[in-house]
Amino acid sequence: MLNTISDIIGFVSSVFGIISGLYFAYKYFYDRKIGFYLWVHKIFSGRREVHFKLSYSFNYTNQNLFEIFEKAAKLSDLDYTKEINLKNQKMYNFDGVLIDIFQGEIIDDGMDDRNVFIKVVNAGVTLRTAEDIISMFGKLTLYLSEKLELEDQMYNFQMIYPENKNPFVGMKLKLMSGDNLLAFNAKINANKLVKGVDHNSPQIDIYKKEVSVNDKNFLDFSNIAKALLAA
């Protein structure tokens, strides 16, 4: 029981001391440990809207690209409609998620080699939905990679931020520069952001309003992309 004013003051001081200690511990890890920072953001930001670009490119000689893609969708139990149905371009609508496939003209007459670019169109969704889109994209493209026996392929992910909201641009830099920060570019190894990325760790390019990463390995790529989403 707290019977005296001194007891009350002592109790309040103890509680304040505990809260202060927890806060400073939280701030220390939040500001200095990227893993803790991402964990906190993922918990409290699952329903915030994120904007990103997701694409996959490769060269190939197989004429059945679209048939193979549609078979991949069927095997993954993904229903779709076609928004665009041209000879060299098709856009698939997977319950509101638009995936565009464009195959270029022949770039090597001897090999009938063509460049293919597959992308998710205008992705502005919640963080958790974005993670689901990346997983779905992986199912489709990994099947393509296997059936087309691709040797040279590249995934790209770009996270787009509103003005002065890029968490990878230091707060002091943003405060000092404000609207005068016309351009910014830095590069970090992805293994500093995501544990387990050890195959020739790709680099993450950091700009004023976006971050970008390229990788040939989808498993590592998806882990990096999902970490960037949570930032």
Secondary structure, 3 states (H helix, E strand, C coil): CCCCHHHHHHHHHHHHHHHHHHHHHHHHHHHHCHHHHHHHHHHHCCCCEEEEEEEEEEEECCCCHHHHHHHHHHHCCCCCEEEEECCCEEEEEECCEEEEEEEEEEEECCCCEEEEEEEEEEEEEEHHHHHHHHHHHHHHHHHHHHHHCCCCEEEEEEEECCCCCCCCCCHHHHHHHHHHCCCCEEEEEHHHCCCCCCCCCCEEEEECCEEEEEECCHHHHHHHHHHHHHC
